[in-house]
Amino acid sequence: MENSSAVFYRSLKKPLPRIVSGEGCWLTDDAGKCYLDACGGAFVANIGHGVKEIAQAVGRQLEKVAYVNGTAFTNEPAEELARELSELMPKGLDKFYFLSSGSEAVEAALKMARQYWVEQGKPAKHKIIARTPGYHGNTLLALSASAREHYKTLYGDWLVPVAQIPAPYPYRCECEGRPECPACSGRALEEAIRKEGADSVAAFIAEPVGGSSTGASVPRADYYQTIRDICDAHGVLFVADEVLCGAGRTGRWTAIERYKVLPDIMTLGKGLSGGYLPLSAVAASEKVYAAIKQGSGSFNHAQTFSHTPSICSAGLAAVRYIKKNKIVARAESIGTVLQKKLSMLKNLPGVGDVRGIGMLAGIEFVADKDQKTPFARSLKVAERFADNAKDAGLIIWPNYGQWRGEGDLALIAPPFVITEQEIDQLVSLFSEAWDKTLEQTKAARRTP
């Protein structure tokens, strides 16, 4: 069936189901088919679909004033949202710059790190170090810091050089748990800083818990203390990208909390507004904020919709809803159930690993369990599985190419309001879709 829509969608090969309503963990299309949203859209819908009080709060704000220029005025939703967030964030991260998307937040955070060093009289510090596999967004600086080779092939001429260190990826690491492993311990960062020259490195950026690029890999307990110590020793800012793993996703408001480490700058997004309006934030430490305030007195970055009352009102309503209903605590408790039930999928043929924390899980598919051999990229296993899951009424997030250009993952990140019965449905639908995918994959391999 040819797609006759006038909308320029990302995927142009086939028409998309038209969603007309959502409630809790479920979406319904215009044909009446229901889908269990097992990834919160794109890791966004953490409080569930159809929460009327969020929509009503935004509506009330729109009746007052929808937009003001954030460089000329402040507004009550922005001020109140910052106040509410300061009570949830790790102590010391309490200055907030509000934007619309995660990519914008990462772009602004890295610019903030650069400006910090300029204000400190060290303009040579401009380099960024990031991790591979890793992903931080689609704007050009954020994409430069990402390890997505299929994007870089297309846009490489526009990107800036960013040094990469190996991400902690226990399932694929050959260290077999050895404590001195440079990747798993974080020690690889020190070598990279020395190679680049500490006097030229501005920041190190990482997702505290792996997102789609490493399929919810969780670093070991001492990883971020090592990172913090290395950054402090060499005068490098640590930027924690919590666009995906923050806002309660791991069972804490921020994923970094479990590591008892304070980054210099943090990004938030996706679930920050529960998906009710686009919203992201950069949280700055007092050190970074004070350097800019006492220096030039102005952050050299602006976006049309930064600090906008309509957008901030959605975040304010969502954050208050999360606090009132103890949604983060629920994410931790139901997350334990989710991880336990998903672990049973490891018994399925072709499932190499099941991992994660809280309401974020990754399932890695392999052609050979013993050797951990990935499926050939030409088979497009992740995409095929996502299509089969959607046909079965389950929405997951596929990812591919995370292991030397190959590899297939499915990410699970449902709304925190999911019930144990719905988790059972999730596991059942997942298994059904995977069985179909395996059969199709076997048939594709036999086809000359």
Beta strands, then each sheet from edge to edge (+ up, - down):
strand 1: 19-23
strand 2: 26-29
strand 3: 34-37
strand 4: 93-99
strand 5: 127-132
strand 6: 163-166
strand 7: 201-206
strand 8: 237-242
strand 9: 265-268
strand 10: 280-285
strand 11: 351-357
strand 12: 360-365
strand 13: 394-395
strand 14: 397-403
strand 15: 406-412
sheet 1: 1+ 2- 3+ 13+
sheet 2: 4+ 10- 9+ 8+ 7+ 5+ 6+
sheet 3: 11+ 12- 15+ 14-
end
